[in-house]
């Protein structure tokens, strides 16, 4: 590696099409732009054949010089950003974001442009900002983690995406589909900052992205912004109540729905009689052992954001 150039490692998800044939011109423009800004670039592709841990060892080995730390760029949706962020937490290596997802909440909450070339400029000329990262057992979530119906939404949404393409409308359509078919409750015990509550719920949702929570018109958005755990519990599981909840969510009135409760805490533990539960984490489904321990690692990740000068 050239000792006078800053390393820039791009990690992209094969499914995103970042380096697909139809994107060759975009790809070449990005490489040229970053090279002109003094970066030595290496590209790493995420796919089913790649050992992610070994790949990240190779990536991180490029960024060990204190005076030439460089940037590790995550190009993709929430799942890609989550995987890369987990390895960069508590390091001095900043993460750059090329947002290629459906909603791109991580980029939007940090004022990172959705346009690929504008996002590339932020990576080259911006500054890093320390952000809070929520954890659940040995996993992290940048946007949200949930149990119950939400993992079913994810499964159904992926089916809709395969047939109709990736559109935000599919998230609501898949939600309606699930609610018309599934309405079982999970029997849980929730310990919120030392207070224990037995709960039977079809859905429990934890948010770490204040913009997403604001879009849902939830007052706990400020809680997430301040580095605390923000949660939502639904207490009724009959189909009528759940459909009414979905309607209120679309209207931005979810907190006005009876039997929907929100809470804010430093630490939360969720217990269940099952040894493992399916959890949706930043749009990816995982089987995690119980109990589930939630906390927030404050200011634990450096992310490149626009270098905006505040006027005097």
Beta strands, then each sheet from edge to edge (+ up, - down):
strand 1: 6-13
strand 2: 39-46
strand 3: 71-76
strand 4: 94-99
strand 5: 127-136
strand 6: 139-141
strand 7: 144-148
strand 8: 186-192
strand 9: 195-201
strand 10: 203-207
strand 11: 229-234
strand 12: 260-265
strand 13: 268-272
strand 14: 276-281
strand 15: 284-289
strand 16: 292-305
sheet 1: 2+ 1+ 3+ 4+
sheet 2: 6+ 5- 16+ 13- 8+ 9-
sheet 3: 12+ 11- 10+ 7- 14+ 15-
end
